[in-house]
Amino acid sequence: MPADEPLFPGIRACVFDAYGTLFDTSSAAERLRSRLDDRADALSAAWRTKQLEYTWLMSLMGRHVDFMAVTSWALDFALEQTGITADAQLRADLMDQYRVLDAYPDARGTLETLKKAGIATAILSNGSPEMLRSATVTARIGTLLDYVLSVESVGIFKPHPRVYQLAVERLGVVRRQICFVSSNGWDVAGAACFGFPVLWVNRTGRTAERLPTGPSATRPDLKSLPELIGLS
């Protein structure tokens, strides 16, 4: 490919995962670090891991609850695993913080660039509509998104293909013209298997998944996305 050609040609829309990609899932515990007995990092890691595991388990069991429910279950598990004694107020405060997570510093600028260039933008997330509304308002990115899509519309979590199909249907764009962007390796694999060109935003230097499908490109943050799709 010539140097002046984009890695992702013909893109008309960019669809973003929310948690870990646009929003920093560690910020909930970080804000309450002084109340977590120096175990904020351990709690955050266990909370996120179990949250994802519960989405996969619920999907495999053919049952569905919204993302706030699995987030609550995962928090209870993580508190016990890390040995943190949380009263009702601390637990409620942690859950409240998850509704208003910090956006990564590169999120707003990247979305602004895409919006100005006429590229459609969307979130496609496991998050419930209420969670996503709170997060986008707090991050001041709601006006930069054409769609905020939740798995609640299809009743199953990612990486089920029905979730990715939701983006195709709502945006009215064929899958090869949608650049899917995620920081989660399992989500990247699912989106690539579905047929999206995928950018893996590997913010923390994670090892690549050993699965048959994977990203078309890997970058450490969102800043290079406009260039990858041909925006100067």
C-alpha angles and dihedrals in degrees: 000000000000114000093246095055118094119247088229106042124188096021115162099170140028117208119194134202108228112212113064092001106061098002126050107232092195093063094081094065092034092063090054097040094124090060096048102070095242090303098104094112094048091047093049093050094047092045094053095044094050092043090059094042090054092053091054093046094049091050092049090049090053093242130118136201127163123272094254089062094053089043089056093048091047092051092054090050093047094049091054094043093052093043094239114154105215124186120211092268095053092047091049091048092052091051091048091052090054089063092058105038120169117260117232112258093247096052102082097042093049092050091048091054092050093046093051090051093053096250112148113240132201145162117229108188149158086231120111117249091253093051092048094047091053093047096047092047092049091048092046093230100113094101090053093059124080092193137016105198124191129193086235086086090067102026099233135085130244137300089046109113092233088070094055090044087059090067092051092050098045097043095041091223127126115249097249089059093054118086108206116206124197141151092207116092094208090051091048090053092049094048093046091049088053090055106259121136100243136207114200110209098204098189097168104036096254122179113261117255117255096229132126093251128047146150126317087216138004126212133168094236144000098268097095096049096095091052092047091058094045104266115139 
